Amino acid sequence: MLPYLLTFSRVALGLLFAYAFLAKVRDVAQFAAAVGRFELLPRRWVKTAALLFLAGELAVILLLLTGGSWLPLAFALAALLLLLFTLALLSALRRNIQTSCSCFGTSDKPLTYYDIWRNAGFMACSLLGWWLAAEVPITALSLNWVELAWIGFLAALFVMVWTQLGEVAMLLAKQK
């Protein structure tokens, strides 16, 4: 069971970071402006911080693709980036800054505490992957194509639903 969970975490985080990276890299200036709206850094550091975050996201993707002994570093870096994103979101919410997350490209949806819960879920996935990368021998990761396809489908479904956590919660609240 552990190789399946490790593969799920690896694919889910790979999809998440690929989605986030590709959405933001299309308009780096807009992403830098979004980073600036959080009012956490001096203006002169905003573009550099945005570029560093993009580089970190790309590094996570490449490390997850490479696998092997690089997996623990990939999961640790993913958890660190998610923690930093979450702290920035929490800070903006606490200071009542009216802005959007822009976690997945340009958006006009305001920040909510669902964004924090979304990131916490992905952080848990990162930490689980980090732990499993140390526990599961590399030789146990030889899954057949049916298993990989099934895990890939479930991971993609998880990422699609979990990235929309706020909308899902509001939809369920309307059902009551």
Secondary structure, DSSP 8 states (H G I E B T S, - for coil): -HHHHHHHHHHHHHHHHHHHHHHHHTTHHHHHHHHHHT--S-HHHHHHHHHHHHHHHHHHHHHHHH-GGGHHHHHHHHHHHHHHHHHHHHHHHHTT---B--TTSS---B--HHHHHHHHHHHHHHHHHHHHHHHS-GGGG---HHHHHHHHHHHHHHHHHHTTHHHHHHHHHHH-
